[in-house]
Amino acid sequence: MKKLLVFLLCSLFLVVTGCSQEEKKVENKSKSEAIAPLEVKIQMPETVKANENVKIEAVVTQGEEQVEDADKVEFEVWKADAKDHEMIEAKHQGDGVYSIEKGFPEEGNYSVIAHVTARDLHNMPKKEFVVGDQAAAPKADEQAKKAEDHHHHGDEQAKKVEDHHHHGNVAIEFHPDNKWKANEEITLTAHIKNEGQPLNKARVRFEIWQNDSAKHTFIDATEGNNGQYNAQTTFEAAGDYNVKVHVEKDELHEHIEVVVPVTP
């Protein structure tokens, strides 16, 4: 009788333990799937006066929560075509806002990237602005043409591995280069169409990560001509990277995911 009682108690313990472990797995999976992306919005004037300090802000959120515990927020600032880029550490102002103040003695076209690392996520949106006379800025069509010419030149130099994604009326075409190398700046390019026509004024982001890393990097793309979107990045190490192209406009939200090899 005692042996039977011991057997029943052991069996009950194993069942309870097994159920507890399964519930924990489901809970952890749900938490992983529920992780919201890190959102970063750069706020500053489109046009800045020369020799006048201007505040540049990064508003950092995750879902509906303001991120107050970012590990690092830096602004990368440079003048168009300049080789030297200035990195400036931002100060936390509260309410998910991190900012710097900077003056620009020279007129011309500038770019700023907010590098934000928080909660094992990374986002680096880019914004372009003008210092001085607005007329100094080249037309958007000219900038897009330069980006498109650069893309076609790359096609002539290397064989492209193409990936296409169609969902409903949306088509996403991404061209990863099979000759990308670590520690070299490269251009990510995606062509987006909706109902057979180029999709303009969409928000396009490239999400990059490796399978063995919890860190995901989000890079906002700049729109060119005919539904083309470009972004620059640098892979810090060789290996296989997952690159997901996110496309958002109004109620539309589509994506495509590709594995990209990066060589030493």
DABEL-V858334 format. One record per residue. N is the residue number from 1. BURIAL is + if it has 16 or more other C-alpha atoms within 10 Angstrom, else -. D_CENTER is the distance of its C-alpha to the mean C-alpha in whole Angstrom. Layout:
BEGIN
N_BURIAL_D_CENTER, N_BURIAL_D_CENTER
END
This chain:
BEGIN
1_-_66, 2_-_64, 3_-_62, 4_-_61, 5_-_59, 6_-_57, 7_-_56, 8_-_55, 9_-_53, 10_-_51, 11_-_50, 12_-_49, 13_-_47, 14_-_45, 15_-_44, 16_-_43, 17_-_41, 18_-_40, 19_-_39, 20_-_37, 21_-_35, 22_-_34, 23_-_33, 24_-_31, 25_-_29, 26_-_28, 27_-_27, 28_-_25, 29_-_23, 30_-_23, 31_-_22, 32_-_19, 33_-_18, 34_-_18, 35_-_16, 36_-_13, 37_+_10, 38_+_9, 39_+_9, 40_+_10, 41_+_12, 42_+_13, 43_-_17, 44_-_20, 45_-_22, 46_-_22, 47_-_25, 48_+_26, 49_+_30, 50_+_30, 51_-_32, 52_-_30, 53_-_28, 54_+_25, 55_-_23, 56_+_19, 57_+_18, 58_+_14, 59_+_15, 60_+_13, 61_+_14, 62_+_14, 63_-_16, 64_-_19, 65_-_19, 66_-_18, 67_+_17, 68_+_20, 69_-_19, 70_+_16, 71_-_17, 72_-_16, 73_+_15, 74_+_15, 75_+_15, 76_+_15, 77_+_18, 78_+_20, 79_+_22, 80_-_21, 81_-_23, 82_-_23, 83_-_23, 84_-_23, 85_-_20, 86_-_20, 87_-_19, 88_+_20, 89_-_19, 90_+_19, 91_-_22, 92_+_21, 93_-_23, 94_-_23, 95_-_22, 96_+_18, 97_+_19, 98_+_18, 99_+_20, 100_+_21, 101_-_24, 102_-_25, 103_-_27, 104_+_27, 105_-_30, 106_-_30, 107_+_29, 108_+_26, 109_+_23, 110_+_20, 111_-_16, 112_+_15, 113_+_11, 114_+_11, 115_+_10, 116_+_10, 117_+_12, 118_+_13, 119_-_15, 120_-_14, 121_+_10, 122_+_7, 123_+_5, 124_+_6, 125_+_7, 126_+_10, 127_+_13, 128_+_16, 129_+_20, 130_+_23, 131_+_26, 132_+_30, 133_-_31, 134_-_28, 135_-_30, 136_-_29, 137_+_26, 138_-_26, 139_-_25, 140_-_22, 141_-_24, 142_-_25, 143_-_21, 144_+_20, 145_-_23, 146_-_22, 147_+_19, 148_+_21, 149_-_24, 150_-_21, 151_+_20, 152_-_24, 153_-_25, 154_-_22, 155_-_24, 156_-_27, 157_-_26, 158_-_25, 159_-_25, 160_-_22, 161_-_21, 162_-_20, 163_-_19, 164_-_20, 165_-_19, 166_-_22, 167_-_22, 168_-_24, 169_-_24, 170_+_21, 171_+_20, 172_+_17, 173_+_17, 174_+_15, 175_+_17, 176_+_16, 177_+_18, 178_-_21, 179_-_21, 180_+_18, 181_+_19, 182_+_18, 183_-_18, 184_-_18, 185_-_15, 186_-_14, 187_+_13, 188_+_11, 189_+_13, 190_+_14, 191_+_17, 192_+_17, 193_+_20, 194_+_22, 195_-_26, 196_-_26, 197_-_25, 198_+_22, 199_+_19, 200_+_19, 201_-_17, 202_+_14, 203_+_11, 204_+_9, 205_+_5, 206_+_5, 207_+_5, 208_+_7, 209_+_10, 210_-_14, 211_-_17, 212_-_18, 213_-_16, 214_-_15, 215_+_11, 216_+_8, 217_+_5, 218_+_2, 219_+_2, 220_+_5, 221_+_8, 222_+_12, 223_+_14, 224_+_17, 225_+_21, 226_-_22, 227_+_18, 228_+_16, 229_+_13, 230_+_12, 231_+_9, 232_-_10, 233_+_10, 234_-_12, 235_+_13, 236_-_15, 237_-_18, 238_-_19, 239_-_19, 240_-_17, 241_+_14, 242_+_12, 243_+_10, 244_+_9, 245_+_9, 246_+_9, 247_+_12, 248_-_13, 249_-_16, 250_-_19, 251_-_20, 252_-_18, 253_-_15, 254_+_15, 255_+_13, 256_+_14, 257_+_13, 258_+_15, 259_-_16, 260_+_16, 261_+_18, 262_+_18, 263_-_21, 264_-_23
END
